[in-house]
Amino acid sequence: MKPEVLSFGEPLAAFYSKDRRSLSKAGEFDMTWGGDTSNVALGISKLGHTSGYITKVGDDAFGEGFLDLWKSNGVDTTNVIIDSDRLTGMYFASFIGEKHEFIYRRKDAAASTYSVDDARDVDFEGVRILHLSGVSQAISRQCLEASLVLMKRARENGAVISFDLNYRGKLWSSELAKSVYLSVISRYADIVSLNDEEQEVLGIKGDPEDAANYLLELGPKVVALRCGVKGAVIATRKKSVKGKAKKVEVADTVGAGDTFTASLLCCYLEDRNEEDSLQFALSAAALTCTKTGSTEGQPSKKQVLDFIGGNPVTQ
């Protein structure tokens, strides 16, 4: 079965400090799997839709682990290239209080060498959505160029383009990021996801609803603006709605935004209205926060609906 959604980007093996101490003092780590667009692909599959991933991984234990992870969760790996000359990227993290500490090891990793030629080999027949992020574009110049080819080819084949800004200041300057973001939003993106910090990167004044409506004027059909504990806004050309974050016992917030985006895309595929889409996405994101790591807490559709309905959420 051809995937409904193809997601492009950078997978990262993740190591979390077990004792939640600073990384300079951490003794033991739990390993898990990360990478924003990989999280989205996994989230979509867990919510009952078909997804696939576009990337390069190293011919190493982490690359093999990702392939096993994707396949075991129903994510199509037809467009995953194994690079025998590069390693799979990784990061180390600690969740201290309400803040995260990160150290990345991604320079020259396999995913950063994904090229325009690689992008030309992707089959978009039957694909309804291509999802990518600012991280996918910031890790290397050739990934940025490849992303443009992927978006153009996806659009030519009738697919909708989903773009999550996901700004990372250590990867590129806010000025360059803003220029690329606005170009993608105005030329390609149908669905745009961002958070309130990225609203500042874009230089958009006003409250989240004002910002979402401003971005709609640039061309997208849907804009989702996440505001952390304050909730989120979803705006379309018909209306905008806002909702508060759901209350849960938080173990870790990494990946919550990715689950929100995965949920939003599933709701788009199901032609849900703005209110239902927002409540579903906020609920799925909240459930992700109940476990450490960006994928461990990702819920099924039944779990989200149980949570919304006030019923016990079973594993």
C-alpha positions as CSV (number, residue, x, y, z in Angstrom):
1,M,0.0,0.0,0.0
2,K,1.4,3.4,-1.0
3,P,1.7,5.8,2.0
4,E,-0.7,8.7,2.3
5,V,2.0,10.8,3.9
6,L,5.7,11.0,3.1
7,S,7.9,12.7,5.6
8,F,11.4,14.0,4.8
9,G,14.2,14.7,7.2
10,E,16.8,13.7,9.7
11,P,16.5,10.8,12.2
12,L,18.5,11.0,15.4
13,A,19.4,8.3,17.9
14,A,18.6,9.9,21.3
15,F,20.2,9.3,24.7
16,Y,18.4,10.7,27.8
17,S,20.1,11.1,31.2
18,K,18.4,8.6,33.5
19,D,18.9,10.7,36.6
20,R,17.9,14.0,35.0
21,R,21.2,15.6,36.0
22,S,23.1,18.0,33.8
23,L,24.8,16.2,30.9
24,S,28.2,17.2,32.3
25,K,27.4,15.1,35.4
26,A,25.1,12.4,33.9
27,G,26.1,8.8,34.7
28,E,23.6,6.6,32.8
29,F,21.5,7.1,29.7
30,D,18.4,5.5,28.3
31,M,18.4,5.2,24.5
32,T,15.4,6.1,22.3
33,W,14.7,7.5,18.9
34,G,14.2,11.0,17.7
35,G,14.2,13.4,14.8
36,D,11.3,15.7,14.2
37,T,10.0,14.4,10.9
38,S,10.6,10.8,11.8
39,N,8.5,11.5,14.9
40,V,5.7,12.8,12.6
41,A,5.9,9.7,10.3
42,L,5.7,7.4,13.4
43,G,2.8,9.4,14.9
44,I,0.8,9.3,11.7
45,S,1.1,5.5,11.5
46,K,0.2,5.0,15.2
47,L,-2.9,7.1,14.6
48,G,-4.1,4.8,11.9
49,H,-2.9,6.4,8.6
50,T,-0.2,5.2,6.3
51,S,3.2,7.0,6.2
52,G,6.6,6.7,4.8
53,Y,10.0,8.3,5.4
54,I,12.5,9.9,3.1
55,T,16.1,10.1,4.4
56,K,19.6,8.6,4.6
57,V,20.9,6.5,7.5
58,G,24.3,5.2,8.2
59,D,25.2,1.5,7.7
60,D,25.5,1.2,11.5
61,A,23.6,0.0,14.5
62,F,21.5,3.2,14.8
63,G,20.6,3.1,11.1
64,E,19.5,-0.6,11.5
65,G,17.6,0.4,14.7
66,F,15.7,3.1,12.9
67,L,14.8,0.7,10.0
68,D,13.5,-1.8,12.6
69,L,11.6,0.9,14.4
70,W,9.9,2.3,11.2
71,K,9.0,-1.1,9.9
72,S,7.6,-2.4,13.2
73,N,5.4,0.6,13.3
74,G,4.2,0.4,9.7
75,V,6.2,3.2,8.3
76,D,7.2,2.6,4.7
77,T,11.0,2.6,4.2
78,T,11.2,2.4,0.4
79,N,12.8,5.9,0.3
80,V,15.3,5.3,3.1
81,I,18.9,5.1,1.6
82,I,21.6,3.3,3.5
83,D,25.0,5.2,3.4
84,S,28.0,3.0,4.0
85,D,30.3,6.0,4.3
86,R,28.4,8.0,6.9
87,L,27.1,7.5,10.4
88,T,23.5,8.1,11.7
89,G,23.2,11.3,13.8
90,M,22.5,11.3,17.5
91,Y,21.8,13.6,20.4
92,F,22.1,13.6,24.2
93,A,19.4,15.2,26.4
94,S,18.5,15.8,30.0
95,F,15.2,17.2,31.2
96,I,15.9,19.4,34.2
97,G,12.8,21.0,35.8
98,E,10.9,22.5,32.9
99,K,14.0,22.9,30.7
100,H,15.9,20.6,28.3
101,E,19.7,20.4,27.8
102,F,20.8,19.1,24.4
103,I,24.1,18.1,22.8
104,Y,23.9,17.1,19.1
105,R,26.3,15.0,17.1
106,R,24.9,15.4,13.6
107,K,27.6,17.2,11.5
108,D,28.3,15.2,8.3
109,A,25.8,12.5,9.3
110,A,24.2,10.4,6.6
111,A,20.9,12.4,6.6
112,S,22.8,15.6,5.8
113,T,24.1,14.2,2.5
114,Y,20.6,13.7,1.0
115,S,20.8,15.2,-2.5
116,V,18.8,16.5,-5.4
117,D,19.6,13.3,-7.3
118,D,18.2,11.3,-4.4
119,A,15.0,13.5,-4.4
120,R,14.4,12.9,-8.1
121,D,14.1,9.1,-7.4
122,V,11.1,9.5,-5.0
123,D,7.8,8.2,-6.3
124,F,4.9,10.5,-5.3
125,E,2.1,8.6,-7.0
126,G,-0.8,8.2,-4.6
127,V,0.9,10.4,-1.9
128,R,-1.5,12.9,-0.4
129,I,0.9,14.9,1.8
130,L,4.6,15.6,1.8
131,H,5.8,16.8,5.2
132,L,9.1,18.4,6.0
133,S,10.6,20.9,8.4
134,G,13.0,23.7,8.8
135,V,15.4,21.2,10.4
136,S,15.3,19.2,7.2
137,Q,16.5,22.3,5.3
138,A,19.0,23.7,7.9
139,I,21.3,20.6,8.3
140,S,23.0,21.2,5.0
141,R,22.8,23.2,1.8
142,Q,22.2,20.1,-0.3
143,C,19.3,19.0,2.0
144,L,17.8,22.5,1.5
145,E,18.1,22.1,-2.3
146,A,16.7,18.5,-2.2
147,S,13.7,19.7,-0.1
148,L,12.8,22.2,-2.9
149,V,12.9,19.5,-5.5
150,L,10.8,17.2,-3.3
151,M,8.2,20.0,-2.7
152,K,8.1,20.8,-6.4
153,R,7.7,17.2,-7.5
154,A,5.1,16.4,-4.8
155,R,3.1,19.4,-5.9
156,E,3.3,18.4,-9.5
157,N,1.9,15.0,-8.5
158,G,-1.1,16.5,-6.6
159,A,0.2,16.2,-3.1
160,V,-0.3,18.8,-0.3
161,I,2.8,20.3,1.3
162,S,3.1,20.4,5.1
163,F,5.8,22.5,6.6
164,D,6.8,22.8,10.2
165,L,9.3,25.7,10.8
166,N,11.0,24.0,13.8
167,Y,13.7,26.7,14.0
168,R,17.1,25.7,15.5
169,G,19.3,28.6,16.1
170,K,22.5,26.4,16.3
171,L,21.9,25.3,12.7
172,W,21.4,28.7,11.0
173,S,20.8,32.3,11.6
174,S,17.3,33.7,12.3
175,E,17.7,36.0,9.2
176,L,18.5,33.1,6.8
177,A,15.8,30.9,8.4
178,K,13.2,33.7,8.1
179,S,14.1,34.1,4.4
180,V,13.7,30.4,3.6
181,Y,10.6,30.0,5.7
182,L,8.7,32.9,4.0
183,S,9.8,31.6,0.6
184,V,8.5,28.1,1.4
185,I,5.3,29.4,3.0
186,S,4.4,31.6,0.1
187,R,5.5,29.3,-2.8
188,Y,4.8,25.7,-1.6
189,A,3.2,25.2,1.8
190,D,-0.5,24.3,2.2
191,I,-0.3,23.4,5.9
192,V,2.1,25.4,8.1
193,S,3.0,24.5,11.7
194,L,5.0,26.8,14.0
195,N,5.3,27.8,17.7
196,D,5.2,31.2,19.3
197,E,9.0,31.5,19.3
198,E,9.0,31.0,15.6
199,Q,6.4,33.7,15.2
200,E,9.1,36.0,16.6
201,V,11.7,34.7,14.1
202,L,9.3,35.6,11.3
203,G,8.9,39.1,12.9
204,I,5.1,38.9,13.1
205,K,3.6,41.1,15.7
206,G,0.3,40.5,17.5
207,D,-1.4,37.5,19.2
208,P,-1.2,34.0,17.8
209,E,-4.5,34.4,16.0
210,D,-3.3,37.5,14.3
211,A,-0.1,35.7,13.3
212,A,-1.9,32.7,12.0
213,N,-4.2,34.8,9.9
214,Y,-1.3,36.9,8.6
215,L,0.4,33.7,7.4
216,L,-2.8,32.5,5.7
217,E,-2.6,35.6,3.5
218,L,0.7,34.3,2.1
219,G,-1.0,31.3,0.6
220,P,-1.4,28.3,3.0
221,K,-4.8,26.6,3.6
222,V,-4.1,25.8,7.2
223,V,-1.9,27.4,9.9
224,A,-1.4,25.8,13.3
225,L,0.5,27.9,15.9
226,R,1.5,26.1,19.1
227,C,1.9,28.1,22.3
228,G,3.2,25.5,24.8
229,V,1.3,25.4,28.0
230,K,-1.0,28.1,26.7
231,G,-2.4,25.8,24.0
232,A,-2.7,26.4,20.3
233,V,-4.5,28.1,17.4
234,I,-5.6,26.5,14.2
235,A,-6.7,28.9,11.4
236,T,-8.1,28.2,8.0
237,R,-9.6,30.5,5.4
238,K,-13.0,29.7,6.9
239,K,-12.3,30.4,10.6
240,S,-9.7,30.3,13.4
241,V,-10.1,28.5,16.7
242,K,-8.0,28.4,19.8
243,G,-7.8,25.9,22.7
244,K,-5.9,25.4,26.0
245,A,-3.3,22.7,26.5
246,K,-4.6,19.6,28.1
247,K,-3.5,18.8,31.7
248,V,-1.5,15.6,32.2
249,E,1.3,14.5,34.5
250,V,4.3,15.6,32.4
251,A,7.4,13.3,32.1
252,D,8.9,15.0,29.1
253,T,7.8,17.5,26.5
254,V,10.2,16.6,23.6
255,G,8.2,15.4,20.6
256,A,4.8,16.9,21.7
257,G,4.9,19.4,18.9
258,D,5.7,16.6,16.4
259,T,2.7,14.6,17.6
260,F,0.5,17.7,17.4
261,T,1.6,18.0,13.7
262,A,1.1,14.3,13.0
263,S,-2.4,14.6,14.5
264,L,-3.2,17.7,12.5
265,L,-2.2,15.9,9.3
266,C,-4.4,12.9,10.1
267,C,-7.3,15.3,10.8
268,Y,-6.7,16.9,7.4
269,L,-6.8,13.5,5.7
270,E,-10.1,12.8,7.5
271,D,-11.5,16.2,6.6
272,R,-12.3,17.1,10.2
273,N,-13.4,20.6,11.1
274,E,-11.2,23.1,12.9
275,E,-12.6,22.5,16.4
276,D,-12.3,18.7,16.2
277,S,-8.8,19.0,14.7
278,L,-7.5,21.3,17.5
279,Q,-9.0,19.2,20.3
280,F,-7.6,16.0,18.8
281,A,-4.1,17.4,18.2
282,L,-3.9,19.0,21.7
283,S,-5.0,15.7,23.3
284,A,-2.5,13.6,21.3
285,A,0.3,16.1,22.2
286,A,-0.6,15.9,25.9
287,L,-0.5,12.1,25.9
288,T,3.0,12.2,24.3
289,C,4.2,14.2,27.3
290,T,3.4,11.4,29.8
291,K,6.5,9.4,28.8
292,T,10.1,10.2,28.4
293,G,11.3,10.4,24.8
294,S,9.7,11.8,21.7
295,T,8.0,8.5,20.5
296,E,7.3,6.4,23.6
297,G,4.2,8.3,24.5
298,Q,2.8,8.7,21.0
299,P,-0.9,7.5,21.2
300,S,-3.2,5.5,19.0
301,K,-6.4,7.0,17.7
302,K,-8.4,5.1,20.3
303,Q,-6.2,6.4,23.1
304,V,-6.8,10.0,22.0
305,L,-10.5,9.5,21.7
306,D,-10.6,7.9,25.1
307,F,-8.7,10.8,26.6
308,I,-11.1,13.3,24.9
309,G,-14.1,11.4,26.2
310,G,-12.8,11.3,29.8
311,N,-12.3,7.5,29.7
312,P,-9.2,5.7,31.1
313,V,-6.4,5.6,28.5
314,T,-5.0,2.0,28.3
315,Q,-1.8,0.9,26.7
